[in-house]
Amino acid sequence: MGRVIIIGAGGVATVAAIKVAKNADVFTDVMIASRTLAKCDAIVASIAEKVGAERAKNFQTAQVDADNTPELVRLFEGFKPDLVMNLALPYQDLTIMDACLEYGCSYLDTANYEPKDEAHFEYSWQWAYRERFEKAGLTAILGCGFDPGVTSIFTAYAAKHHFDEIQYLDIVDCNAGNHHKAFATNFNPEINIREITQKGLYYEDGKWVETEPLEIHKTLTYPNVGPKESYLLHHEELESLVLNFPTIRRGRFWMTFGQEYLTHLRVIQDIGMASIKPINYEGKEIVPLQFLKAVLPNPQELGSNYDGETSIGCRIRGLKGGKEETYYVYNNCSHQAAYEETGMQGVSYTTGVPACIGARLFMQGLWKKAGVYNVEEFDPDPFMEELNKQGLPWHEIFGGDLEL
Ligand code: NDP
């Protein structure tokens, strides 16, 4: 039915590519393009092994610098994609969106734009493309991973089916896995550490409230996992959710961290290794956080020894028929099951699978409209149906104690 280019060849791209390979009814021809060609070829080899040699023949690879729009346009002109899945880093969002507009194809990503020299993320940069995508008759789907992504779709599904008015939204993200390393991040270390060391932010009564990093925390109980200390973070999906669901009075995001992880993080910050300011080291300019990334375990290699599971969902309180209701919708994902299917751990899996589903719905014409949209602006129903079919089944609890 359609041609797709996947940009990036990390953990998330690997999972998405394997899932795209399994959805042969909609993705006919696929290109994987990234900075390092060998990594793209390795993904195709893994598709040949896990999905089949015949199907792998529909996959091409290419080297590309996604910071360079003209280079991207040339690549697109050669391959003629209907959709580009940006699974590189948030730094490349704008150059890839520019290339999509110039060539004339649609766009999907899993993380909002961040400038390299400023640990700051918000949607304004990408929302500024609305008119151009609309005029070109192209679709841009923003934030189609798990969070943002599935959590935003869970919220849209709750608003559509279970509430007249969502008033309180708490997104709860627990990784109860163990990779048996003293310290490692589950996705790109640079992006991950920038996110966690930022000030916290939540939305209440029409205003954004800032907190010190990891200042607010609470023990929350996760299904099949138990109690875990959970920390309030600034997370990008809240920015669009409070606009798209204006009845929300308070929106917060919580993520679990173990003491060991937090101690390492504090030391990393105290000794200056989390800094993104370039320094001169023996005549060469280096960024401490990028150097740290080079010595930390590669998130893609955590999978083989990773046990336990993730549990991510939305705890919602609001009104239905004039009565107060509570609702908890969540997915638990086993790191080992993810590894057996794709060779990657659960965090890459829970991001790559939704990206594939979003691309599938675009190809089927179900999530196709001219303009730039966050995922909650599309119909959540076909997405929720696909989650159950593609490896991320979800569960609902009605009327329980939300603890929040
Ligand atoms: P990785 O660092 O493993 O992969 C990123 C890939 O992008 C690498 O293959 C890298 O190349 C490639 N890349 C980086 N810069 C360029 C460039 N200029 N040109 C071409 N290719 C480039 O990251 P992950 O797979 O862990 O994460 C991918 C994305 O998913 C990130 O944006 C991350 O923020 C997002 N994410 C979203 C989540 C969600 O739930 N919404 C959760 C987790 C991640 P090379 O291999 O050569 O380094």
Residues whose N, C-alpha, C, O or C-beta is under 5 A from the ligand:
A	BS01	NDP	G8 A9 G10 G11 V12 A13 S34 R35 T36 K39 V64 D65 A66 D67 L87 A88 L89 P90 T110 A111 G145 F146 D147 P148 G149 F187 N188 I191 V347 T351
